[in-house]
Amino acid sequence: MAVCIAVIAKENYPLYIRSVPVQNELKFHYTVHTSLDVVEEKISAVGKAMADQRELYLGLLYPTEDYKVYSFLQMFRKLHNSFTDVMCNPFYNPGDTIQSKAFDSMVSAMMVQAS
Amino acid sequence: MSIPDYMQCAEDHQTVLVVVQPVGIVPEDEFFRIYKRIASVAQVSIRDSQRNLYIRYRHHYLPENNEWGDFQTHRKVVGLISVTTCGSAKEWPQTSDRFHSQKDVFGATLYDSRLLVFGLQGEIAEQQRTDVAFYSSYDVCPDVEKRVEDFVESIFIVLESKRLDRATDKSGDKIPLLCVPFEKKDFVGLDTDSRHYKKRCQGRMRKHVGDLCLQAGMLQDALVHYHMAVELLRSVNDFLWLGAALEGLCSASVIFHYPGGTAGKAAGRKPSLAQGQGQAADAGKRHRPGALTANGISADTSSEIGRAKNCLRPEDIIEKYKEAISYYGKYKNAGVIELEACVKAVRVLAIQKRAMEASEFLQNAVYINLGQLSEEEKIQRYSILSELYDLIGFHRKSAFFKRVAAMQCVAPTIPEPGWRACYKLLLETLPGYSLCLDPKDFSKGTHRGWAAVQVRLLHELVYASRRMGNPGLSVRHLSFLLQTMLDLLSDQEKKEVTQSLENYTSKCPGGMEVITLPDGLKLPPVPLSKLPIVRSVKLLDLPVSLRPHKQKGLLENNMSTKSPFIYSPIIMHTRGEERNKKIEFRWVQGDVCEVQLMVYNPMPFELRVEHMGLLTSGVEFESLPAGLSLPAESGLYPVTLVGVPRTAGNINVNGYHTSVFGVTSDCLLEGLPSVRTSGCMVEVIPSLPRLQLSTSLPRSAHPLQHSKEELSSSVSVQLFNGETQQLTITLENIGSEDLETLEVTSKTCNTKEKLFGEFLSWDLEEAVSQLPLKPGQSVTLTVNIKVRLDFSGGENLLQDLNDDGISVTGLPSSSPLRQVLKPRAETKPLGSESSKTDYNHVKTLEAVMTFKYSGGAGKVEGYYRDLTLGVHVDVEPSVFFTRVSTLPATRTRQCHLLLDVFNSTEHELTVSANNNQDLVLHASECQRMAIQVAKFDFDTLPQPDQEAVRYTNPKLLEEERLHTQASMINSTLGITWNIPSVRRQGEASVEGVLNQLVLEHLQLAPLQWDVVVNGKPCDCDIIADCKVGDAVPLEVKLTNRSKNAVGPFALTVVPFQDYQNGVKNYDLQDAVTFIGSNTFNIDTVNPTEDSVCMGALLFLYTGDFYLNIKFQDDNAGQGNEVPPSWFGLPSIHIKALEAPIEAGA
């Protein structure tokens, strides 16, 4: 299961980031941050080649020693729905950090239980 | 071969390697100067052929790597240039020996070598040698480049011969097996005659020839040889060499496709840690024969076809690289080769803009294990990875690896941590984390980023700079961290950061100067504009008493130059200009002015701000900094910053200056868009004197009720109506300029009260005579406060008093004053707050005195200052007249004025009037006093001039007239009161109670009648004596003082006797007889004229007789009737006496 889930804004800053092993959070920050290079590259390639049939699942970004980083331009259905809910909140300012409890619990459910 | 050359690129395969090294003692800078000149000869076109030779220079090369020269010939050192200093001929043999020993190091592979000798002169230097060049000094060596070119040509000749040699010996001779160092032991005892072995030899040789061809500039041949080598080696599964052949193929194809080179910005590339100036100077200059021309098609199409066949397509190049790398990967000892191949492939991919695939190569490169790496090698490796990631546009990855490299520099295992290098590398990671050390960029937009990562990086920068021994840098970075990341820090972090900031600033206070790093990077200053956060800046006007005003006349002159229009509905400013908008008010040179800032402290602890001052431009400004201490997470907190403008002109408040945690910051408003301000530009006018006002009366705390303007000070006093109080005002010049002019005016505020007489009066003459007033001096001015108000309250009050048992008649009964007055008469706390509002009878009178003064330079410019003094007087009623009436006096020119005087005080008081006895009144007592007064001739009062009459409201004019008349009456009466118990005294005015009727009674009639009996003027109370039997002449004189002609009149004289019992006897035909007619006719009398008519009477008996002169108007009914009061003819009392018996008796 997932150990870290991050929602990244269009301008490549985190809207939401959460990881299970809390003690090494910064490491995940670094991992997600660096994998954005790949996301950026993939998106720009997609944009050029097939603008109409956009593939939202970007797949494996890259494997590190311990984890594999996958990316979805939009996420698993459950996560996506939850994300949509957050976006539909009239009090949510697009671009702000996500602070929704519902979204939080959704993400928690998806993550592996800290062992 | 353990140390990879991370700088390698595909086109390096076509270069020949030349090592340039110093021999003996050569100053480093001189060596590198020569080295640079040598290295500039990176490409030599060979005479008599179209080919070019490319040279790669190294000043450092491991002989170990040289052993791989057979595997890839560009790794082989083929040339050696030694640079040496030789001072004298004696040293020469030693130098020569050294050169030779150095040659031996690379001896096996060297094609040729040169020695450049500097400093040697004389015999030895003059001999012509091809392998040695002599120069007298490092500065005089003009033909170094030429020498190197010759050297390169000689290398080419050897290279070409080797190529031809190797390329042609296909048949007959046994082909030697080329091998890499670690293979040697594997082939011991192998069957050298097997087909397999032969093929292997052939394949390897083909590959080798391919390398040579590539180096010799024969790209096509190289491609052919590589293809053959690939086929041969594939068949014998000689993977290492197969890989090399494939890589060679790739290199040749790359060289063909990308004549610009794959090293990217070779010239601009920063020298990495270990390798320096090794790269060819300018890849862009290279021109290869056979390279595509601009339109992509070579002139010779036939050769084009041949090439296209052998050359790999760009897409295939990567496939072949992949294959080659996978073969290399089979050999642990070929790690360096594999790594270098990866690097080369990445460079090619970067050119092809295939970042994803490039990242895969790099990912692979990361996992290549090169055994135990030294720390320095690790750093180098991480930096090059970072650089390559950067090349393919993976800036974040690049930053990540750069940071890893930086951390490696200071790894705990390193005995001497390279904090400097670490810091430098960390700085380079900043763009990857989208951080810029200029705080302006932050404030520009809403910066969002990877706060956690960025904060970490900034902390690392701080730490590294501290360990570098540069606390100034630490302070700068920490300030930046605080300024930009404040919102993202937790309370605990805020505390820690500020604590360490304070620690650092104790060693090196932070300032506003730009810190320039040795490599030229500039760290802009970080003003801590969030500590505290300023919300608004408001320039404050001077206090009312110090505000300068412009003289009216001068102001108009200024206005006319500004705009021809008096008013324009178009507002010409936009929001942006608001800051530059000039503020209406003015500041004065030399006077303290204030700016109010609303600040708040975002920190979870108390914030101490020191030296908070203003930053201004335009005029010389002395800022008086303030220190403040803001409580934790304070709300908006007003802070007033003060300063003194020292010159005149327009001052612009640009920002403010703070010192927080030892960091001084200049926060400019233009960089703080969140600060609200209503303009920052103020005119400073030249200095003016300052006056301080003090009075003899106590100051009043509450402002005037009726005045809207702000007052500098005010006094209040309680007075009884009619009382006069002296107020002494002392004006002291507390400024630095001479006081030159002083004007005093006053204005009474509440005009609804009818005020009699002058409220405030003063004499300025004496004060003005003391001008100019030097600083420190003072003048005094005495002002008389005189209150005379009408407390009678109109007719209602009279009614009221009537009820109280005082006899006043004939008035309707309903009065609000009635309720008011009664409790007042009993017991009432005097001066209590409620009395003022509840009871109307304490009246207030307020006036504002304005002291207009000027002097010094400000006066020249037409400015003055105002000092205002509010005078608040609570007027309590003293005595007032509830009723006034007149009684005719015994004389026609006099009358009795009856005044009902009411004492409304709680004290016993005495009322006195001119020529009258004192009247003692108890509290709330009303008594009537009668004053005999001569009637007034109002015509003698000065008439208002005609001009004024024409333009004034007739009603006003009438009031004015009444007023002057009343005041005349008042002054004549001179009624005063005195309260002995409290020693107060004052005047009582009748002005308010005088009505038209009374006035008329008091007025002398315009027709003045004089009756003269027996040559003696008679009036009512005068008894004229006459003798019985004598004719008594009676003369009636009419003087017309009215404006119109009067008359003609007929006057009838009627004598009668009064028996004093109500009976009047008119039947006196026997007693009195007229001599002549008893009727007088008076002709028309013109204004100011008089007319006299005479008659005579004869009294026959003694007795008291009265003469009543009756008036008959002949013009009755004709319109110009004369009011009966004008005929105030006295009745004449004549006493007829017995004639003295002289003759008869």
Interface residues (C-beta under 8 A of the other chain):
Chain A: A9 E11 Y13 P14 E25 L26 H29 Y30 H33 T34 L36 D37 V38 E40 E41 K42 A45 Y62 G95
Chain B: A355 M356 S359 Q363 Y389 G393 F394 H395 R396 K397 A399 F400 Y433 T446 R448 G449 W450 A452 V453 R456
